[in-house]
């Protein structure tokens, strides 16, 4: 396996790990660990797709990363709101 394969494999592993832990009720979908696994995993998978120049997965993983980043922003916004109350 080359570096691109490792990046893609680790990214995909993180996404799948987040999914498995959420489905088995180990993590909630709004937990920080779940959001970070998705964000970092999708970012790594997107990077590997860019290195492979495979556009369909670049689009898929870029959108997945952006949605996960949005969830991260909401997480910290809600946390800040809770602390202010």
N, C-alpha and C positions, 0 to 999 in steps of 0.2 A: 504494500500500500504506500502511496506517495502522500505528500503533505495535504494536497487537496482532498484526497480520500479521507484522511484522518479528520480534517476540519469538518467535512460533511457528515461523517459518521458520528462524531461527538455531538454535533449540532442536532442531528436527527435523534440520537439517543436522549438528549435532554428534553426534546419535544415529547417523545414517547414516554419518558419517565414522568413528566408532568401530567400527561394524560392518564397514565396508569394509576398514579397516586391520587388523582382527582376522582377517577371512576371508582376506586376502592375506598373512597372517603377518608384517605389519609391526609389529603390537602383539600382545602376549599378553593374554588375558582377565583376568589378574591384575595387569597393569601399572597404575601410577598414572594415566598419561595416559588409558588406556582407561576406567578407573573414573570419572575426573573428567569426561571427555567425556559419558559416560552420565548422571552425576549432574546436571551443570549443564544439559545438553541436555534431560533429562526435566523438570527443574525449570522451565526456560523454557517448554517445551511445556505443562506443567501450568498455569503462570501464564496463558498465552494462552488455554487452555481455560476457565479460571475467568473471564477477562475476556469471553469469548464466551458464558459460561454454558452450556457444552456438557458435560453430566454424564458421558456415556460416556467421553470423553477425559480429563475430570478424574480419574476413577477409574483409568483406564489409566496415565496419566502420574504420578499420585500414587503408585501402587504401584511403578512403574518407578523413581521417585525414591527411595522407601524401600528398595527392594532394592539400588539402587546405593549408597545411604548405608551400608547394612549391609556391602556389599563394601568400602567405604572404611574402616569400623571394623576389619574383619578385616585389611585391608592394613596398617594402622598397628599393630594388635595383633601381627601376625606379625613385622613389622619390629622392634618393640620386643623381642620374644622373641629374635630373631636377634642383636640387639645385646647382650643380656644373657648370651649364651652364650660 
